[in-house]
Structure formats: C-alpha cells, structure tokens
Amino acid sequence: MTLAHGTRVWRSRRDFVACTGRGISVPGDTVRLRRGVTVADEMGNCSRNDREEVFGLRQARKIFYIPTTGASRALLCPYLLCDSDDGEMEVVVNGHALRVCWTGDRDYWRDRWRPQEIPVDWLRSGRNEVTFKAVDDAVWTLLVEESVQPRRSAVSEDGGQTWRTESIGVNDRARGEYMVRLWLDQYAEQGQICSNAVDLLGLVTRGGIAAAGPVDAIRLSADVRTPEGCNAALEWRGGPCPAYCPKSWTAWAPASDSIVPGVVVRFLQWRLVLRTDQPSKTPEVDAVSLTVTAGVEVPAACIVGSENPALVRSSYRFSHLPADSERGRILRERWHLDEVIRPARTEFEAFLHLRQWVREQWEDGWNMGAIEFCPPWDAMVILSLASRKLSLGMCTHYATVMSHCAAALGFTARTQIMRSHCINEVWSNRHGKWVAMDVGGDSNDETKFTYHFERRGMPLSALEAHRAWVEEDFADVKIVPEPPPAVAGQFQVAKRLALFERFMISLRNDELETMGPGEPEHGKVSYHFNRYLFWQDPDTTPLPWFSEHTERPGDLYWTPNRAEIHLQQTDEPDLLRVLLDTETANFRGFEISIDNGAWQEKGEAAFDWRLNPRVNTLSARPVNAFGRRGAESTVVVRAGDISG
C-alpha cells in the first residue's frame, strides 16, 4: 500500500461554471453574488381576468419590504393595462409622485410591463408604500394573484382615506397580491456555488481507474475576499456513491484545513455559501483547493478508450411527468400515440412523426373558437377542444401538446419560449444533445409545416440558435425539412433565428398532474409567470421583472438519459468495482453489455466486473419506467500493470 496525495484546484471561469449555483455570477474568473434583485410577493400565477381596476377614487396600494437600502438604481415594475392610448396614472412612492403614460407602441418583452425608474433615495429600509391613482377618466388594470399572505396589497374606494386587503379586484372577489415588482441594482443577500461530486480516490491515481483504499484526510480551503458586511462559509459533504444520497452521504459540515471523514467517503462535494448585509458589496471567490491523502493500492489496469462523458447537472430541478400518471396513460391511449410513432425507425424519427401529428390536430389555429376560451397547459383539454374548434389554438398550445405527448410516451421534452413564439426542446439520444423543434411556427393551415435547424447535419439547440443569431453566423444553417413553396418566404433562416434573440424554458412538463404553478393562459398576454428560467449573456441582459436568469449552459442543458461509468480497483487485481450514475427521469434501472455481448439488466448501480487478461469493454445505458433506453456509455480497459 502506498501513501498517495492528490490535488484539484478550481480557479477559472470554466471551473466555476461547471459547478452548480444559485444567486451567483461568474464574471471573469471570480465568483460573486448575483447583481440585480427582483422583489416580488407573487409569482404571476394568474390570468388576464384576475384583475383590479383603478379609476376615479378607486386606488390600489402595494407595500414592499426592503431589509437594507443601498441599491445604485431602482425600477418599479407594475403589470398594467389602460383603456385609453393616452391614459395617465399617478404613482406615489413613499410620498414621491411620478406619472405613467400608456402608449400603443410597446416592445414585445415589455408590453404590459411598465418599468419606471425611481430615485433610490425614495426608498427606505423596511416598509415602502406604492399607490396607484388613475388620472382623469382613464381606467387602469392591475393583475391579482390569489393568496392569504403576506397581505401587502390593498384597495381604496374613497381616494385613499381607508384601505382593505380583502375583497379586492373586479367584483370584489379577490384576496391576494397585485402583480407589481421592484428591481434593485444591488447584490443578492445570499447565493451559493456547489461543486460536482469529486472522486477522491481518482485524484490520487492515474489511468482513469480509482485506487482501492481508504481516504485518510482531506484539506479543503478557499481563497475568498470578504469586504465589511460580507462573509463566506465553505462546507463539504461526502459519501460512497457518485451522486448525493441521503441514506449514505454525510450532511453538510463546515470545512477545515484538515478533515478526517470518519466514514466511507469516496466522493465529495464542496459548497460556498456567500452572504452580504451590504447591498453594494459582495464576497469574491478566486479559488477553491482540495487535497486528499489516502493509503492506496495502485490499480493493475487502465482505461485505454472511452465514450463516457461526465454528466452535466442543472442548478434547477425539473418536474417530469411521472410514469404512473393515470392522465398520462389516458393521453397515450385515447389519442393512439403509439400508432403515431410506430413508423419511426429511430427515437429521433419518433419526434418528427409526433411533431407533425401535433400540428395536424388544428384546422383553424390562432382562432379563439366558438366558446372564446384560451385553454390551460393541459394536452387533453387542448386536444379535446381543438377537435371541435371550440377554443384558441396557438404555438403555445401546440408546444404544450408536444411536450405532454412526448412525456406520456416516455421521452424527454420541455416547452421553450422566445420572442412572440413557443416551441419545444427534446433530448436526442442519437445526437447526445437537446434539439429545438418548432411545432407551431406555420400558421398556414394548408401547409402545417414543422421543422428544426441543422448545421452541417447536426440539429441545433435553442442556445445554439441564439448564438447563431447574436453572432450573425448563418453559414451552413438550414431549416429541415425544406419549407414548402407556399411558406418559403416566411421561413428564411435569419428571419426565424431572430426569434431566438431571448429565450427561456418552463421547468416542468407535468401539467397533466397539476396545473399549478403556472400561468393559466400562458402566451395569451405578455408573459408574467416568475418561475421561467431565462438565458442571459453579454448580448442578452436580464429582464428586471423576472427573477430567474442563468449564464450557465448546464442549467438549461443538463444530461438526461445517459449513464456515467465510474471504475475502482478492488483487492483483486483482475476485479473492478463499477458504479453507475445517471440523471434519468422515471428511472427503472440499467442495462450493461460486457465485451460487446448481449445487453443484460442490472438493477443495481454498483457491481463487480471481472477482467480478462487482455482488452475489456463495458457499456451501460439507463432504462426508464416506460422501457425507453438511454444513450450508451462505454469504457475500454486494458488489464495489466501501469508503468510510470
């Protein structure tokens, strides 16, 4: 047995962006708290009919609580509508008045959002009062989200002499919070960055196979600058498997220069929790260092080839439709979805058949229908109404149906929103990536054209489409299939890519199980739900009335439906311990193939692999509860000693 040491240091933007994190940003090679805070007491879970009208002596009031002032800039962001193109409103912030004018010419992303710059010295620590008063005969509308607490919205019918927090809204039927948000140009109070699980025994060996032996000691430290009023807490947790498990991993504990695990710890995560009570200041992280000491036996084998990429995990949780969903089963059977995809020879072809079938369910899209109704995000409700031409059918509904049908079939799909449009992204095992698919881009009910983008034969994700538009890099980008002549002018590459100038995803596809949380009428009016996840980059600044933005690709593009293979030497030279990891929704188990042999089920994520004297091949893939198989990962191992 050899006493071995291994070190890993995180110090670059690439290192830190590979970690998950919330409430932080990584400008350059330094981690900081995120700058820009959206204060909101509601999440926009309401429709255009959940409204409050402000006119005459009827006024609305919204209270904001701010722990500490210190922002360099402030925007009041009410969601408003006026019955007159030249209507005016007086908004009073802590006794200071400003005028809001309604104009017919509105930017798409703003639309009913009417951000108003307010001097920061109008704000104070603690309670801040904002009052909305109509001017002259104008009638203004705010939206109301139902809630019991925190009771920070009130209505007055006597010009502000008396106020009530109950029986607000049209017809006095609401109790809740007005959709008014406040954006402050300051640092978030708290954020954290968390590493992926690090194979400690892999750090002390070479050849790609972790050594056998116990971890004796761990040193974990961070290079952090903490101005006055700021602090940073470095913590760790660990366990025997490559993904956190509450049964076998330790809880988070403070890190120190010398950690003796005391339990079996092969994999470790660290996290830094950053805090500030000074809005203008932030802790700054320049580096995190991890050193491990272990008594090990050097592996007698090494990896000589692999197709075994590390899993990318999101900082955000995604809610997938459960495999045992009764409504998912009904959707699949009632609309004969298995028959829809039966002609497909591959998973990717199944998506192509499904998207075309979805588009063909409408004969009069973009029409409010006989009952003047905008359906919620529920595929069975949407399809039932569409077949009878009773309700609105637009790109949002087409994408919803695509997401739900794919999920009911056991595929991975989500709804993705951009300028004036709504599409899907699906996970392709064949291409090993997320692919953007437009189910409802063609409003011509004669052609019903559906498509995706490809560059040199590789389909594009929404982020790749966004970057192509930002960089004006249209070379070799094609619309696939080729648009029919009747709509060819509408489907030019640059014109369609322009829709990707800003995009966001919904973090769920399980609306068949429960409608909330979400907008009851997604897309009917300008978006206001505050749980979408937006992409941001230097060319795409955040929208101040939304809270969730990310500059980390992995938050949008995690790796589902793939296994990652981890190998460790055992006490026997020709025997390896295999640990499998995956991010598969509705996970059922793994299948493995040894030396290109037949696939066999492997319910456990850990097993032993006996090597032959020469070259050995192990392949693994996850299987979900629908029986859908994921992408294959493979390692090729040569038995024998490693020199050097």
N, C-alpha and C positions, 0 to 999 in steps of 0.2 A: 504494500500500500504506500502511496506517495502523498505527501502533503502538498496540495496544489492551491494556487491563487488565481483568481480571475477578476477582471475589472471591466466595467462598462460605464461610459460617461455620456450623458445627454447634454449637448451644448449648442446645437444648431437648430434653426427653424425646422429643418427636415426631421430632426429627432423629436422635437416637441409636437409637431403637427401629427406625428404618428401616434401620439398619446391621445386619449380622450380628454374632454374638458368641457366645463360649462362656466359661463361668466368670465371667460378669459379671452385674450387675444395674443397673437404672437407676431408683433411687428419686428422684422429683422430676426435676430437670434435670441430675443429676450421675451419671456413670458410676463404678461402684465394682466391686471384686471381689465375687463372689457370697459371701454369708454362709450357712454351713451346708455341711459337708463329710461325705460318706459314705465311710468307709474300708471297702473290700471287696477280698478276694483272689479272688473268684469272681463270676460274673455270673448265677448261678441257672439254668444250663443243665443241669437235672437233673429227674427225675421223682419221684413220691412213693415209688417203690421203691428209689431211690438213697439209702439211709438208714443212719444209725448209731444203735444203741440204747444208751442209758445206763441201767444198773441195777446194783444191788449194788456190787461192787468195780470194775465196768467204768465208766470215766470217759472223758470227752473233753476235749481241750485245744485252744484256739485262740490263736495268737500274732498280735498286731498290732504293726506298727512305725509309730511316730509320729515324724516328723522333729523337730518342736518342739511343746512343750505351750504352752498359753495360751488354750484354749477357756474360755468362760464357762459352758458347760453340756455334758454328755455323756450319750448314750443308748447302751446296749448293746442291739443288735437281733438276737437269735437267732430262727431259724425253728424252732418247737418243736411237738411233739405229745405228749400224755401219755395213757396208757391209763386214767387214773382222773380223774374230775371234781375230786377234792380232792387230787390228787397234788402233791407239793412237790419242788423241786430246790434244791440249794445251788450258787450261782455264786460263784466266788472270783476276784476281780480283783486281781492283784498282791498276794495275801495278805489282801485285804479280802473278807469274805463277805457275801452277801445271799441272801434266799430268793425263789424264784419259785413262785407258786401257779397251778395250772391251774384254770380255771373254765369251765363250759359256756356261759356268756353272753359272747359275743365280738363285737365290732364287725366289720362286713364287711371293711373295709380292713385291719384288724389280723389278725383270725382267728388264724393260726398265728404271725404275727409277735408277739413278746412283748417290746416295748421296755421296758428297765429303766433308770431314771435312776440314774446313779452319780456320786458326788462327783468333781469334776475333779481334786482333789488325789490321787485314787487312781491317776491316770495319770502316766506319766513319758515323757520323751524317749527314743526308741529302742524297746527290746523291752518289750512288755506282754503278760502271760500271763493268760488267762482259762480257768478249769477248771469243768467241769460235772459235778456229782455228784447222783445220784438219792437221795432221802430215803426210808427205809423200803422198802416193796415197790413203789414206783412205777417204771414203765418209761417213759422219755422217748425221743423220737426227734428227731434232727437230720437234715438232708439233706446229702448229699455231692456235690460236683461233681468229676468226674474231671479230674485234672491231674497233671503231673510236678513242676512248681514252683508256688509257692515253698516247699512243704513246711512250712507253718505250722500244720497240723492233725495231731493225734496222738491215739492211743487207748492207754489203760492197762487192763490186766485184773487188776492187783494193788493197786488203791486208790491209784495214783499213784506207786508205787515205781519202776516202769520204764515207758517210753513207746516207741511205734513210730509212724512216719509212713507205713509201708507196710502192706498187708493190714489196712486199717481197714474199718469199715462192716459191715453184716449179711453173714454168711457169709464175712467177711474178704476180700471180692472187690474192694474199692475202694482207690484211691490218689488223694488229692486234697484238697480244702478243704471244711471244714464251712461251711454257709450261716449264718454269723454276721457281722454287720456292726456297725460302730461309727460313730455320728453325733456330730460335734463342732460345737458352735456357735462357729464361728470363720470367718475369711475363707479362701477358697481360696488356695493358694500362687501360682497363676498364672491369668490369663484374658486374653482379647483381644477387641477390637472392631474390625471391619473395615468400611469404607465400601463402598457400591456404586460401580461404575465411574462416574467423573465425566467428562463430555465437556468437556475443557479449552477447546477452540475454541468450544463452545457457550456457555461462560461469558463470552466476550468479544464476543458478538454478540447481536442481538435478532431476533425474528421466528421463532424456532424452528428455524432452519437454521444449522448451524455454518459459520463462515467458512473460506475457503481460506487456507492459510498455515502456517508452522512455529511451534511453541511455542518461544519463546526462553528463558524462565526460569520457574521455579516456586518459590514461597515456601510452606512448609508448617510450621505451628507448632501447639503445643497448650498450653492453659492447664491445667496439672496440679499438684496439691498432693501432695507425696510425704513423708509422715512418716518418721521414722528407721526404717530397715529396709525401706523401700519404694522401688520405682523404676518408671519407665515409659519404654518405648522406642517412639518414633514412627518408622515406616518407610513406604516407598512402593514401588510398582511401577507400570509403565505399558506401554502398547502401542497398536497402531493400530486394534484392534477393540474392541467394547463388552463383551466377556466375556474373562476371563483365558484365554490360550492359551500353553502352554509353548514353542511354536515361535516366537512373535512378540513376547511380552511380556518385559520385564526381570524379573530376580529381585528379591526384597525387598532393599531397601537402606536404611541409616539416612537419615532425613530431616534436612535442614538449612534454614537460613533462605533459602538460595539454591541451587536445584537447576538445573543445566543438563543436560537429558536426554542429549544426545549421540546419540540415536537417535530414530526417528519415534515420538513419543508424542502421541496424541490423547486417549486415555482413561487415567485414573489412579485407583488405589485407594490409600488410606492405611490403616494399621492401628496400633493402640496395643496393645502387649503390657505388661500390668500384672503386677507381681510383689511379693510380700512374704515376708519371713522372720520376720515378727512376726504371729502368728495373730490378734491383736487389732487390727491396723492395716491400712489399705488405701490405696493411691493413690486420688485423686479427680480425675476429668476434668470440667472445667467447659465447655471449648470446644476446638474444632479449627478452625483457619483455613487456607484455601487461597487463594492469589493466583497468577494466571497472567498472564504478559506474552507477547504474540505479535504478529508483523507480519502483518496480515491484509488481505484484500480483502473489503469489505462485500458480503454476498450481495445479488443482484438480485431475489430472490424471498422470499416469506414464507409461513408456514403460516396459513391462514385458517379451518381447521376440521380436527378430527381425532377419531378414536376409536382412540387409540394409547397405552393406559396403560403406565406403566413396569412392567417385570417385577419381581415380588417373589420374592426368593430366600431359601431356608432356610439357617440356620446348620448344618443337619444334612444328611447325604447319605441319599438314599432308594434302596434297591436294587430296581430294576424287573425283572420277568421279561423276559429277552432275547427279541427277536423270532424268533431262530433256535433257540429251545428246542425240542428234539425232544419232550419230555414235554408242553410247552405245545401243540404241534401234535396230539399224540395225544389230549389232553383235548378239544380243539376238535372233532376229527373223531369220536372214539369216542362222545361224548355229543351230537353233532349240534348244537353251539351256534349255528352259523349259522342253522339252521332255527328255533331257539328265538327269535331276534331278528328273523327275516325279516318278520313282520307289522309291525314298528315303522316308523313314518314318519320319526322323528327319533332322534337319539342318546339323548335323554332317555327316549323311549319304549322304546328298546332296554334301558335299565337296568330299567325297570318290568317288561318281559317276563322279563328274566333273573332278577330277584329272585324273582318268583313261581314260575318254574320251579325255582329252587334250593329253595325251601321245600317244593315238592311232591315232592321226592325222598325225604321221610321219611313213613312211615306210623306210626311209633312212636317219636317223638323223646323225648329225655330218658330213654331206657332203655339200660342197659349192654349189652344184646344178648346173643346166645347164647354168645359167647366172652368176655364180661366184659372188654371192651377199650375203652380211650379212644384213638381214632386220633390220630396226629400231624397237624400242619398240612400236609396233602397232599391236594388235592382229589380226585385219582384214587383214592387209598386210601380216603378218606372215602366217596365215592360208591359204590365197589365193595362196601364193607361195608354201607352203608346199604340198598342194594337187596336185600340178603339178610337184613337185620335182625340182623346179627352183632355190632354194636358200638354204643357210645354215640353219639348224635347230639344236640347241644345248640346253643345260639345261637353258641358259638364255632366249631363246625364249619360251621354254615350260613354265617356271615360269611366263613370261610376259603374255602369253595367259591365264594361270590360274588366275592371278591377274585381268586381264581385264574382263574375263568371269564372275568371281565371282562378281566383281563390277557392271557389267551390269545386274546381277540378283538381286542386292540389298544386297549382302553380303559384309562383311568387310575382305579384303585381301590385302597383300602387298608382294613385292618382297624382298627377303633376300639373301645376297651374303656372301659367305665364301671362304675358300681355294679351288681353282680350281672348284668351283661349284656355282650354283644358285638355290634356292628353293623358297618356299612360307611360309609365316605365315598367318594363318587365325584366326579370332576371333570366338571362340565357345561359344555360349550362354549356351549350356548344361554344359560345363566344367567351364565356367566363366573365361576363360583364352585364351591367344594366343597359337596356336599349329603350330609347324613346320611340313610342309608336303613336301616330295620330289617327284616332278612330273617327273624329268628327270634324276634320278640317274642311270637308267638302259639304257646303250647304246645298249643293245641287242634288236634288233627289232623283234625278235621272241617272247620274253617274255614280254617286255614293262611293267616291274614291277614298281609300285609306292607304297610308304609306308610312315609311320611315326614311331616315337619311343614311347613306353609306359613304364612306371614304375609302377608296381602293378595296371595296368588297367587305369592309368592316362596318357594321352598323354603329351609329353614334348614340351616346347617352345625351341627356339634356345638357349636362355640363360641357360636353364636347361641342354640342351645337352652339351653346352660349359663347364659348371661346372662339369658335369659327366666326361668329357674328362680330364679336368685340375686335378681333384681330383682322377682320375682313379677309379671312383666309378661306375662300370658297373653292380653291383648286381641288379638283378630283372629288368634290362633294356632289352626290347625286340623290335625287328623290327616287325611291324604289317602292313599287314599280314605276315605270314612266307614266306620268299623268296622261289621261285620255285627252284628245284634241279639244273637247268641249270646255275643259277647265285648265288647259295648259298655261294660259296667261296668268291664272290665279296662283298656280303652283310653280313659281320660279324660286330657285334655291335661295338667293339673297333675300327675297321677299318673305319667304317662310321662316328663314333663320332669324329674321328681325324680331319675330315673336319671342325669341329666347333672350331678349335683352335683360330680362329679370325673370327668375323662376323660383318656385317653392314647391314643397311636397306636403301632402297630408300624411300624418304619421300613423295612419290606420287604414285597414281595408275590411274591418269587421262591423260595418254599419248594419249588416243583416241581423246582428245580435242586439245592437242597441244604437239608437240614432244619436245619442249624445255621448260626448260633447261634439259640437259642430254647428255650422250654420244651417238652419232648417231649409234655407233657399240658397245654397251655395251658387254663386255666379249670377243670380238674378239681378242683384245690385252690386256695387263695388265691394270687394271682399273686406271683411272686418273681423273674422274669427282669429283670435290671438294665440292659436296653437299651431299654425303652419310653420314650417321650417324653411326659411329663406336662405338662398345662397348670396354671399357678398364677396367682393374682391375690390381691388383698387378702381375698377371701372364700374362697379355696382355698389353704390353707397346704400346703407340700410334705410328703410322707410321708418321714420321715427314713431309711428303709431303702432308698430308691431314689435313684439319683444324678442322673438327667436330668430336670430341670424347666425350663420356659421361661415367661416372661411376655411374650414377643414373638409376636404373632399370626402374623407371617410365617414363623416356624419351623414352624408347623403348616399354614399356608395360603399356600404359595408358588404361583406362577402357572405351571402347565404348559400345554402345547398352545396357546401363543399366541406371535405374533411381535411384537417391538417394532421400530419403524422409526426409524432414525437417518439424518438428511439432512445433507449437507455441500456447500457451493458448490465448484465446480471453477474452473479458469482461464477457462472459457467461461461467460458469463452465463446461458445457457439450458440448462446441463447440470449436473445434481446427481449427487453420488455417494451411493449408497444402501448402508447397512449394516443387515443384519437380525440380530436376536438372538432366541434362544428357549431355553426350558428343557424341551424336548420329549424324553421318553424314547424310545429306539429311533428317533431322528431320521433321516429319509431325505433331506429337502430342503424347499425352499419352493415355493409357488405364488404368483404375483402376477397382479394384474389392473390394467391401466392404462386410466384413463378409463372405468371400468365395462365394459371389454371382456372377452373370454373369458379364463379362467384359463389360465396357461401355467406350465410347470415352470421352476424356477430353482434349479439345483443349488448354485450359489454364494451365499454370504451377502452378497457385495459385487458391485454392478453400477452402471452409469451410467443415468440417466433423463433423456431429452431432453424439455424442456418445450415446450408450445405457447404462443402469446402470451397466452393468457387463463388460465382456471382449469384446473388439472390434478388428477387424482385417482389415488392409488396405494393399492392394497390388497394385503395379504400375509397368508399363513397357512402354518403349518408342516404337514408331512405326515410321518407316521411310517412305519416299515417295514411295517406292516400295511396301509398305504393309508388310514388314518384321518386325516381332515383336522381341523386345529385351528380355533380361533376366528379370525375375521378382524380385522385391524387396518387402519386407513385414515388417510391424511393427505390433506388438500386444500391445494394450493399455488397461490398467485397469482403469476404471473410479473410482473416489473417492479421498479422501484426501491421502497425503503422510505424513507419520509420520516421526519425527526426523528432 
